[in-house]
């Protein structure tokens, strides 16, 4: 039971920071927050993402490029140009690393108003720190696992962030349904997104890139993170921007 609770918590907490902070805040700036709260959510991203921590700054650059160049050769993670999901993940990882470590020059337009905390980035992106996170996951499983098959979940912990990205960037461009005809191949992967916290409404998101509610086009499209966004807005933690279409 402890293993399933731990895996579920890591899955959803890592995913929440990626979709709330990296995606909707950093990349799309769907809402604003103070620099203090920005650092809080950056720190939570480090804790919840662990060994697979992604820089919100670099993530924001890649995701803005994805929307601008969707399903073209300039798209950093279009499934059209890779034989399988692993090849796409490796290509994305290479592009991410080159940008993050300054090996690729990036135009200023992609970097505008992105979160930047160099001190945290140096710690979170350090390979020793990533290995220590991995050793913690292994220790937890050694102590609490009651069946051999539970250890099959361990590799997902190590690459949790990229694993989530691969589900959307591969599956939601190949399988699902479309509410809107687009020039790209984006689809809504799940009709009720209990698994990806609203991220699988990818076709909706590509149609309305500035809209904080990824669901709401059809009655069954419920976006859990948008509910959290509305609560944070009411509490004054963030300030939700005017939405381009109804918030339904």
N, C-alpha and C positions, 0 to 999 in steps of 0.2 A: 504493500500500500504506500509506503514512504517513497518508493521509487516512482510510482505513477504520479503521486502528488508533486514530487520534485520536477519530473519531466514536464508535467502540465504547467507548473508555475514558470519554469524557464521558457517554455514555448510561448506562452501568452505575454509574459512580462517583457521578454526580448522583442516580440512582435509589436507590442504596444509602443515601446520607445521608438522603434523603427518607423511605424506608421504615423504616430502622433508628432514626434519631434523631428526625425530626419526627413520624413516625406512631406507631411502637411505643413509643418512649420518652416524647416530649413529650405527645402526645395521650392515650395509653392507659396510660402508666407501667407497662408490662409487666415492667420491670426497673428497678433503681436503679443509680446510678453516683455517684462522688465529684464534687464541684464542679470539680475539676481535669480529670477526664476529660470532664465536660460541656462545658467550654470547648474542649477538644481537638476534640470532635466538632462543636461549633458552628463552629470555625475551618475544619475540613475541609469542612463544608457550604458555607461561603462559597467556598472554593477550587474544589470540585468542581461546585457549581451555577453559579458564575460570574455571568453577566449576568442569569440568572433566579433569583437567590437568593431563597429564601422564609424569612421569619422563623419559627423554630420556635414562638415564642410565639403569633403570630397564626394560624399553621397549626393549632396545637393547639386554639385556640378554635373555628375553623371546623369542624374535624373532629369535635370533641365535639358541636357543634350538628348536624352531619350525622347522627350516630348517634341523637341524641335526637329529631330531627324528620325522619327518613328519608322521602323522597318525599312530604313535605307542603309547603305553601307557605312554611314557615319553614326548610326545608332550603336551605343556601346553594348547593348544586350538584346539585339533582335534575334529570335530563333531562326529567321530566314537564312542566315549565313553560317550556321553551324550544323554539323551532322547529328549531334545529340545534345542533351542538356548539360553533360559534363564539359563538352567542348565550349558551350556558351558560357558556363560558369568560369572556366579557366580564362577565356578571352576577357570577360568582364573583370576578373581579378587582376589581370595584367594591366588593363587600362586604368583601373582604380589605383593600383600601386604606382604606376608611372606618373599619374597626376598627383597623388598624395605625397610622393617623394620628390616632386619637382623635376622629373625627367621629361615631362611633356609640358610645353607651354600652353597655358589656357587663357583665352580672351577674357578681358575684365567683365564682359556682359554676363558670363556664366557664374561669376563669383560675387555678384552684388548682394550685400547684406547677409551673407552666410555666417552662421555661428563660428567663432574662432577662439579656441582656448588652447594655445600651444603647449602649456605645461601639462595639462591632462592628456593631450594627444601623445606626448612623448612617453608617458607612462602606459597608457592604454594600448598603444601600438607597439610596445616593446615585446619582442618575442619571448623573453624570459617571463614576463607577466602573463602572456598568453599560455605558455606552458604551465605556469603555476595554476591558472584557472583549470586547465585540463587535468592536472594532477588532483585538484580538489574534486572534480567530477568523478574521477576514477576512485578516489578514496570513498566518496559517498556511496558509490555503487558496491564497492567491496564490503562496506559496513552494512548496508541495508538491503542489497539485492537478495531475493529468496529463490529465484529461478534463473537458470542460465540464459534464457532468452532475453531477460532484462538488459543484459550487457550489449545486446544488439542496438539498444537506443543510444549508447555512449557516443558513437560517431556523430550523431545529430547534434549533441550538445557542443561538440568541438566546432562545428560550422553552422550553428543555429541561424545567424543573420543571413549569410549567403544562401542557406537552404531555403529560408522563407522567400528570398528574392527570386530564387530559381523557380519556385512553384508558380509565382505570378508571371515572371518574365518568359517562362516557357509555356506553362499550361494555359495561362490566360491569353495567350496569343495563338493557341491551337484548338482549344476545346471550350465549349460553352455556348452561350446565346448572345445575341446583339440587340440592344435597344436602339442603337443608332448605326447607320451605315457610315463608315469612316474610310479614309484612304489607307489607314493601317489595318492590322489584323487583330486589334484588341477585342476581347470578348469578356463577358461576365462569366466567370468560371463556375460559381456556385449560386443557385437561386436564393439560398438562405446561408449567409456567410458566417457560420459558427466557427469555422476553422481559421480564417485569415483576418478576422476583425474588420471586415469591410473592404480589404485590399483586393479581393477577387472580383469586385464590381469594376473591372478594369476598363470595359467599354464605356461605362458611364463616366469614369474619371477622364478618359481621353477626350470625351466629348466636352466636358466641363472641367477643365484643368484647375480652375481657381475655386471650385465648389468644395467646401469642407465635408459635405455629406456625400459619400461615394454611392450610397444607396438611394432609396426614396423615389426612384422612377416608377417602379412597380410596387404593389402593396407588400410583397414578400421580401423586398430588398431592405433589410434592416442593417444599418451600419453602427455597431456597438461603440466605436471610437468617437463617432459624431455625438452620441449621447454624452460621453465623457467631456467632449469639447464644450457642449452646451452647459454642462455643470461647472466646468472650470471658468467659463465665461461669466456665469451668474455669481461665482465666488470671487471674481476679480483677479484670478490667477492669470488669465489671458484676456485678450480683447478680440472677439471674432469680427472679421471684416465683413462688409456688406457682400452678400452672396449673389452670384450672377443669375441664379434661377431659384425657384421656390425651395425652401429648406426642407420640405416634406419628408 
